[in-house]
């Protein structure tokens, strides 16, 4: 080959080579871009986590519902909707949802209005106790009510001894489930309704009164419409909590199947074989929850009111008769809400003889707990602690991407994806994890890691929404000033924005931790020894034939103390910040 030919060949190769900086320079360019915007790395990592641990399990759950022994089909759906056993579970769930939400609303909304409009002795204490009632594990309350009102419970024995009447309150079955769940969801409706009434501009009611409107007319035409967002949101949260509650119907439901217990029962009976029927029930639950969320948003879009004033509603001193009435009303509510807590504490100091409660005082329950059964306590705090840290970190980051960065596709994807676990019941989410992570290449079922992941994913919405609320109150100019002073994006965020939103971050993390500590449904499906949490240990021991519930009661007291101390601290700090 001549020199001219070689030169021409080299020129052709250079012309065919892609234009751009050398590889080393390109690598430096990418690193520099990432240093200028570290949120790109965080966004990529978060999208992968959302896709793997939220989207993928639910896609596989849906796919499993359509899978048959010979391929694909609707066999599981035909079986589900043609069998009275499964359709009855849907009807029972709707009965519990609407009954409990309705009763809780009737009890909570008037009380919230009275608390928002009047001052009386013990108001702050009552608010604190109602807030603490939100941290009670449902299945513990169910078993405590069973001890109180059961066929051979405390009330039955007292009535029989005094009046020689064989009292049967039918606590086992639908009536008992509705009674227990009502007190579970009551605080949710009350607290959100209370905020709805408290955050109203009092000048609107004054204007209505000046125009000659009667007090009752003002209440129904001005004050209640302004509180509709809080009331409707509280009712929606109550319905969702009632719909996804597994522990209560599992303990006192008897022959009263609901959707969560149906999913768990199908999983237990089908494990190692076909999960199509369990997945079908789970898919039905997701669709029902999605419909409820859609209805809530439609109502809020049509019935939401906003004011430009910054004033909060005024409170008046209730008269003597009014104070007595409010205090009696509040006392009745608190007695019903905290009867299970008191029962649990008392039972933890009583001796059980082969599953039968005696009146003998003992410390053996706590001695046995702290000498032989500390492992579930340690597992609960380990799982909850790690998952809470993850919730705090990713809650802050995701809220920043959604509120401030508003990246095309990324922000909407994260906003929708991280909200899904809130409407997916725990049994359904855990079922998706079993389908995906019980086979190679990633086997996580039965490990402590999957308990951390499911706790993190399920409670992440609490951390995100709390962080978002705080972030909206921090002006972007604060961080921009730090950037103009020469700080990098990461340092500017950490030293300005994060410090100012830390209160909301800690509140969201604390609420997530409380929910993790009292969670049962997903842990019950995913755990394997020795990774048994407190809730699983209490549940298994309480339902064992002839079990010594004294040990479960002692562990339940430790659980209640753990969550109530944290919740009380957050409540006091929040009120202090509000006063400041």
C-alpha positions in Angstrom: 0.0 0.0 0.0 1.4 3.4 -0.9 1.9 6.3 1.5 -1.0 8.2 -0.1 -3.3 5.2 0.2 -2.5 4.8 4.0 -3.0 8.5 4.6 -6.4 8.3 2.8 -7.4 5.2 4.9 -6.5 7.0 8.2 -8.5 10.1 7.0 -11.5 7.9 6.3 -11.3 6.2 9.8 -11.1 9.6 11.5 -14.0 10.9 9.5 -16.1 7.8 10.5 -15.2 8.1 14.2 -17.9 9.8 16.3 -17.3 13.4 17.3 -17.0 14.4 20.9 -14.4 14.8 23.7 -11.9 12.1 24.4 -13.0 9.3 26.8 -11.1 10.8 29.7 -12.5 14.2 29.1 -16.0 12.8 28.7 -15.7 11.0 32.0 -14.6 14.2 33.7 -17.5 16.0 32.1 -20.0 13.5 33.5 -18.4 13.7 37.0 -18.5 17.4 36.9 -22.2 17.4 35.9 -23.0 15.0 38.8 -21.1 17.2 41.2 -23.1 20.2 40.0 -26.4 18.4 40.4 -26.1 15.4 42.9 -29.9 15.1 42.7 -29.5 13.3 39.4 -27.8 10.4 41.2 -30.5 10.4 44.0 -33.3 10.5 41.4 -31.8 7.5 39.5 -31.4 5.5 42.7 -34.9 6.3 43.9 -36.5 5.4 40.6 -34.7 2.0 40.7 -36.0 1.4 44.2 -39.5 2.4 43.3 -39.5 0.2 40.2 -38.0 -2.9 42.0 -39.8 -2.7 45.4 -43.1 -1.0 44.5 -44.0 -1.4 40.8 -42.5 -4.9 40.1 -44.2 -6.7 43.0 -47.6 -5.3 42.1 -47.1 -6.1 38.4 -46.3 -9.7 39.4 -49.3 -9.8 41.7 -51.5 -8.8 38.8 -49.8 -11.3 36.5 -50.2 -14.1 39.0 -53.9 -13.4 39.2 -54.2 -14.2 35.5 -51.9 -17.2 35.6 -53.5 -20.7 35.4 -52.1 -24.2 35.5 -52.0 -24.3 31.7 -51.0 -20.8 30.9 -53.1 -17.6 31.1 -56.7 -17.0 31.7 -59.5 -15.7 34.0 -60.0 -18.9 35.9 -59.1 -17.3 39.3 -61.5 -14.4 38.7 -64.3 -16.8 37.7 -63.8 -18.8 40.9 -63.5 -15.7 43.0 -66.7 -14.0 41.8 -68.8 -17.1 41.5 -68.1 -18.4 45.0 -70.2 -17.1 47.9 -67.2 -17.4 50.2 -65.3 -14.7 48.4 -68.1 -12.4 47.5 -69.2 -12.5 51.1 -65.8 -11.3 52.1 -66.3 -8.2 49.9 -69.7 -7.5 51.4 -68.4 -8.0 54.9 -65.5 -5.7 54.3 -67.8 -3.0 52.9 -70.1 -3.5 55.9 -67.2 -2.9 58.3 -65.8 0.0 56.4 -69.1 2.0 56.1 -70.4 1.1 59.6 -67.2 2.0 61.4 -66.5 5.2 59.3 -70.1 6.3 59.8 -70.2 5.7 63.6 -66.8 7.3 64.0 -67.9 10.3 62.0 -71.1 10.8 64.0 -69.0 10.7 67.2 -65.9 12.5 66.1 -67.1 15.5 64.1 -69.4 17.1 66.8 -66.6 16.6 69.4 -64.0 18.1 67.1 -66.3 21.2 66.6 -66.7 21.6 70.4 -62.9 21.3 70.9 -62.2 23.8 68.2 -64.8 26.4 69.4 -64.7 26.1 73.2 -62.1 26.2 76.0 -62.7 24.0 79.1 -60.8 22.3 81.8 -58.7 19.4 80.7 -58.9 20.2 77.0 -55.2 19.8 76.2 -55.0 16.6 78.2 -58.0 15.2 76.3 -56.4 16.1 73.0 -53.2 14.4 74.0 -55.0 11.2 75.0 -57.0 11.1 71.8 -53.7 11.5 69.9 -52.2 8.7 71.9 -55.1 6.4 70.9 -53.9 6.4 67.3 -50.8 4.4 68.3 -52.7 1.3 69.6 -52.1 -1.9 67.6 -55.6 -3.1 66.4 -55.2 -6.8 67.3 -54.2 -5.9 70.9 -57.4 -3.9 71.3 -59.4 -6.7 69.8 -58.0 -9.2 72.3 -58.4 -6.8 75.2 -62.1 -6.2 74.3 -62.4 -10.0 74.1 -61.2 -10.3 77.7 -63.6 -7.5 78.8 -66.8 -8.4 76.8 -66.2 -12.0 75.8 -68.4 -15.0 76.6 -66.5 -15.6 79.9 -65.0 -12.1 80.1 -64.8 -9.7 83.0 -68.1 -8.0 82.3 -69.9 -11.3 81.9 -68.6 -12.7 85.2 -69.5 -9.5 87.1 -73.0 -9.5 85.7 -73.4 -13.1 86.4 -72.2 -12.8 90.0 -74.4 -9.8 90.8 -77.5 -10.4 88.8 -77.3 -14.1 87.9 -77.7 -13.3 84.3 -75.8 -15.2 81.5 -74.8 -12.1 79.5 -73.6 -12.7 75.9 -72.6 -9.5 74.1 -71.7 -11.3 70.9 -68.2 -9.8 70.7 -67.2 -12.6 68.4 -68.4 -11.8 64.9 -69.4 -8.7 62.9 -70.7 -6.7 65.9 -67.4 -7.1 67.7 -65.3 -6.3 64.6 -67.3 -3.1 64.0 -67.1 -2.1 67.7 -63.3 -2.5 67.9 -62.5 -1.0 64.6 -64.7 2.0 65.3 -62.5 3.0 68.2 -59.5 2.3 66.1 -60.5 4.8 63.4 -62.2 7.4 65.6 -59.0 9.4 66.4 -58.3 9.8 62.7 -61.6 11.4 61.9 -61.5 13.5 65.1 -57.9 14.9 64.6 -58.4 15.9 60.9 -61.8 17.3 61.6 -60.4 19.3 64.5 -57.8 20.8 62.2 -60.4 21.6 59.7 -62.5 23.6 62.2 -59.4 25.2 63.9 -57.8 26.6 60.7 -60.9 28.7 59.7 -60.8 32.5 59.5 -63.3 33.6 62.2 -64.2 36.7 60.1 -66.3 34.5 57.8 -68.6 33.4 60.6 -68.7 37.0 61.9 -69.8 38.2 58.4 -72.5 35.6 58.3 -73.7 36.6 61.8 -73.7 40.3 60.7 -75.9 39.4 57.7 -78.4 38.0 60.1 -77.7 34.3 59.8 -78.7 32.1 62.7 -75.9 30.2 64.5 -77.1 26.8 63.2 -77.3 28.2 59.6 -73.8 29.6 59.9 -72.6 26.2 61.1 -74.0 24.3 58.2 -73.5 26.9 55.5 -70.1 28.3 56.5 -68.2 26.4 59.1 -68.8 22.8 58.0 -68.2 23.5 54.3 -64.8 25.1 55.2 -64.0 22.0 57.3 -65.0 19.6 54.5 -61.4 18.9 53.3 -60.4 17.8 56.8 -63.5 15.8 57.4 -63.5 14.0 54.1 -59.8 13.2 54.4 -60.3 11.9 57.9 -63.2 9.7 56.7 -61.1 8.4 53.8 -58.2 7.5 56.1 -60.7 5.8 58.5 -62.2 3.8 55.7 -58.8 2.8 54.4 -57.7 1.8 57.9 -60.8 -0.3 58.5 -60.6 -1.9 55.0 -56.9 -3.0 55.4 -57.2 -4.0 59.1 -56.1 -7.6 59.4 -55.6 -8.1 63.2 -59.1 -7.3 64.5 -61.1 -9.7 62.3 -58.4 -12.3 62.7 -58.7 -12.2 66.5 -62.5 -11.7 67.0 -64.0 -12.1 63.5 -64.9 -15.8 64.0 -66.8 -17.0 60.9 -66.9 -13.5 59.5 -64.3 -13.3 56.7 -63.1 -10.0 55.3 -60.7 -9.3 52.5 -57.5 -9.1 54.5 -58.1 -12.3 56.3 -59.2 -13.9 53.0 -55.9 -12.9 51.3 -53.9 -14.3 54.2 -55.9 -17.5 54.4 -55.5 -18.1 50.7 -51.8 -17.5 50.9 -51.4 -19.9 53.8 -53.4 -22.6 52.1 -51.8 -22.1 48.7 -48.1 -21.6 49.7 -45.8 -23.6 47.6 -48.5 -24.0 44.9 -50.8 -21.7 42.9 -51.2 -18.2 44.3 -53.6 -17.0 41.7 -56.7 -16.8 44.0 -54.8 -14.9 46.7 -53.5 -12.5 44.0 -57.0 -12.1 42.6 -58.3 -11.1 46.1 -55.3 -8.7 46.5 -56.0 -7.1 43.1 -59.7 -6.6 44.0 -58.5 -4.9 47.2 -56.2 -2.6 45.3 -59.0 -1.7 42.9 -61.4 -1.0 45.7 -58.9 1.3 47.5 -58.2 3.1 44.3 -61.9 3.8 43.7 -62.1 5.2 47.3 -59.1 7.5 46.6 -60.6 8.7 43.4 -64.0 9.5 45.0 -62.2 11.4 47.8 -60.3 13.5 45.3 -63.4 14.2 43.3 -65.2 15.3 46.5 -62.4 17.5 47.5 -62.1 19.1 44.1 -65.7 20.1 44.2 -66.1 21.0 47.9 -62.7 22.6 48.8 -62.8 26.2 50.0 -59.8 28.5 50.6 -59.4 31.8 52.4 -56.9 34.5 52.2 -56.8 35.3 55.9 -54.1 34.0 58.2 -56.2 34.1 61.4 -57.2 30.9 63.2 -60.6 30.4 64.7 -61.3 31.9 68.1 -62.3 29.9 71.1 -64.8 30.9 73.8 -65.1 29.8 77.4 -67.9 27.3 77.7 -70.5 27.9 80.4 -70.8 25.7 83.4 -73.5 23.4 81.8 -71.6 23.4 78.5 -68.4 22.5 80.2 -70.0 19.6 82.1 -71.6 18.4 78.9 -68.4 18.5 76.9 -66.4 16.9 79.7 -68.9 14.0 80.1 -69.0 13.5 76.3 -65.2 13.5 76.2 -64.9 11.2 79.2 -67.2 8.6 77.6 -65.2 8.6 74.4 -61.9 8.3 76.2 -63.1 5.5 78.5 -64.2 3.5 75.4 -61.0 4.3 73.5 -58.6 3.5 76.4 -60.4 0.5 78.0 -58.2 -1.9 76.0 -55.0 -0.1 77.2 -56.1 -0.3 80.8 -57.1 -3.9 80.4 -53.8 -4.8 78.8 -51.8 -3.2 81.7 -53.9 -5.0 84.4 -53.7 -8.4 82.6 -50.0 -8.1 82.3 -49.8 -8.3 86.1 -52.2 -11.3 86.5 -51.4 -15.0 86.4 -52.7 -17.2 83.7 -53.4 -20.9 84.4 -53.4 -23.0 81.2 -55.0 -20.2 79.2 -57.4 -19.1 81.9 -57.1 -15.7 83.6 -56.9 -15.7 87.4 -57.0 -12.8 89.9 -53.5 -13.6 91.3 -51.0 -10.8 91.1 -47.7 -11.7 89.7 -44.5 -10.2 88.1 -43.7 -13.5 86.3 -44.9 -12.1 83.0 -42.4 -9.3 83.0 -39.7 -11.6 84.4 -40.2 -14.1 81.6 -40.3 -11.3 79.0 -37.0 -9.7 80.0 -35.1 -13.0 80.6 -36.4 -15.3 77.9 -38.3 -13.3 75.2 -36.2 -10.2 74.5 -35.5 -11.2 70.9 -38.8 -9.9 69.3 -38.3 -6.5 71.1 -34.8 -6.3 69.6 -35.9 -7.3 66.1 -38.7 -4.7 66.2 -36.5 -1.9 67.2 -33.8 -2.9 64.7 -36.2 -3.2 61.8 -38.1 0.0 62.8 -34.9 1.9 63.4 -33.2 1.1 60.1 -36.5 1.6 58.1 -37.1 4.9 59.9 -33.7 6.3 58.9 -34.4 5.2 55.3 -37.8 6.9 55.4 -36.2 10.1 56.7 -33.5 10.2 54.1 -35.6 9.3 51.1 -38.6 11.3 52.3 -36.5 14.4 52.3 -35.0 13.7 48.9 -38.2 12.7 47.2 -40.1 15.7 48.6 -37.3 18.0 47.3 -37.4 16.4 43.8 -41.2 16.8 43.7 -41.5 20.3 45.1 -38.4 22.0 44.0 -36.7 20.2 41.1 -39.8 19.2 39.3 -37.9 17.0 36.8 -39.8 16.0 33.8 -41.1 12.4 34.1 -39.0 11.8 37.3 -41.0 13.9 39.7 -44.4 12.7 38.6 -43.2 9.1 38.5 -41.9 9.4 42.1 -44.9 11.2 43.3 -47.3 8.5 42.1 -45.1 5.5 42.8 -44.4 6.4 46.4 -48.1 7.1 47.1 -49.2 3.6 46.0 -48.1 1.8 49.2 -50.5 4.0 51.1 -53.5 2.6 49.4 -52.2 -1.0 49.0 -53.1 -3.1 52.1 -50.2 -4.8 53.9 -51.3 -8.3 53.1 -51.4 -7.5 49.4 -48.1 -5.8 49.4 -46.5 -8.7 51.2 -48.0 -11.1 48.8 -46.4 -9.3 45.9 -43.0 -9.5 47.7 -43.5 -13.3 48.2 -44.2 -13.7 44.4 -41.1 -11.7 43.4 -38.5 -12.2 46.1 -39.0 -15.9 46.9 -37.1 -17.1 43.8 -33.6 -16.5 42.3 -31.9 -14.2 41.5 -33.0 -12.2 44.6 -34.3 -14.4 47.5 -35.3 -12.1 50.4 -38.3 -13.8 51.9 -37.6 -14.9 55.4 -34.7 -12.5 56.0 -34.6 -9.4 58.2 -33.8 -7.3 55.1 -37.2 -7.9 53.6 -38.9 -6.8 56.8 -36.9 -3.5 56.7 -37.7 -3.0 53.0 -41.5 -3.6 53.4 -41.6 -1.3 56.5 -39.7 1.4 54.6 -41.8 1.2 51.5 -45.2 1.0 53.4 -44.5 4.0 55.7 -42.5 6.2 53.2 -45.6 8.2 52.3 -45.8 9.5 55.9 -42.2 10.9 55.7 -42.7 12.3 52.2 -45.9 14.2 53.0 -44.6 15.6 56.2 -41.3 16.7 54.6 -43.3 18.3 51.7 -45.4 20.3 54.1 -42.3 21.7 55.7 -40.5 22.3 52.4 -43.4 24.4 51.1 -42.8 26.8 54.1 -39.1 27.3 53.2 -38.6 30.0 50.5 -36.3 28.9 47.6 -34.5 32.2 47.9 -32.8 30.9 51.1 -31.0 28.2 49.2 -30.3 30.4 46.2 -28.5 32.8 48.5 -26.2 30.0 49.7 -25.5 29.0 46.1 -24.7 32.6 45.2 -22.2 32.7 48.1 -20.3 29.9 46.5 -21.7 26.8 48.2 -22.2 23.7 46.1 -25.8 22.3 45.6 -25.4 19.6 48.3 -23.9 21.9 50.9 -26.4 24.6 50.2 -29.3 22.2 50.7 -27.9 20.7 53.9 -27.0 24.0 55.6 -30.1 25.9 54.7 -33.2 24.1 53.4 -32.7 20.9 55.4 -32.1 22.7 58.7 -35.3 24.8 58.2 -37.5 21.8 57.4 -36.0 19.5 60.1 -39.1 19.8 62.3 -41.4 18.3 59.6 -38.8 15.7 58.8 -38.6 14.5 62.4 -42.3 14.5 62.8 -42.8 12.4 59.6 -40.0 10.0 60.7 -41.6 9.6 64.1 -45.0 8.9 62.7 -43.5 6.3 60.3 -41.7 4.6 63.2 -44.9 4.4 65.2 -46.7 2.8 62.3 -43.8 0.3 61.8 -43.8 -0.7 65.4 -47.5 -1.6 65.4 -47.6 -3.2 61.9 -48.7 -6.8 61.7 -50.2 -7.9 58.4 -47.1 -7.8 56.1 -44.7 -8.9 58.8 -46.8 -12.0 59.5 -46.5 -13.1 55.9 -42.9 -12.2 55.3 -41.1 -13.1 58.6 -39.3 -16.4 59.4 -37.6 -17.3 62.6 -35.6 -15.9 64.2 -36.8 -12.5 62.7 -40.0 -12.3 64.7 -41.2 -8.9 65.6 -43.2 -7.9 68.8 -46.5 -7.7 66.9 -46.0 -11.1 65.3 -45.0 -12.7 68.7 -48.0 -11.2 70.5 -50.4 -12.2 67.7 -49.1 -15.8 67.6 -49.1 -16.3 71.3 -52.6 -14.7 71.8 -54.1 -17.0 69.2 -52.4 -20.2 70.4 -54.6 -22.7 72.1 -54.2 -22.5 75.9 -51.7 -19.7 75.5 -50.4 -17.6 78.4 -51.6 -14.2 77.3 -49.9 -12.6 80.3 -46.6 -12.7 78.5 -48.3 -11.2 75.4 -49.9 -8.5 77.6 -46.5 -7.6 79.1 -44.9 -7.3 75.6 -47.9 -5.3 74.5 -47.4 -2.9 77.4 -43.7 -2.5 76.4 -44.9 -1.8 72.8 -47.5 0.8 73.9 -45.0 2.5 76.1 -42.4 2.7 73.3 -44.8 4.2 70.8 -46.7 6.5 73.2 -43.5 8.1 74.6 -42.4 9.0 71.1 -45.8 10.2 70.0 -46.2 12.2 73.2 -42.8 13.9 72.6 -43.7 14.7 69.0 -47.1 16.1 70.1 -45.6 18.3 72.8 -42.8 19.6 70.4 -45.3 20.3 67.7 -47.6 22.3 70.0 -44.6 24.2 71.3 -43.6 25.2 67.8 -47.2 26.2 67.0 -47.3 28.5 70.1 -43.9 30.0 69.1 
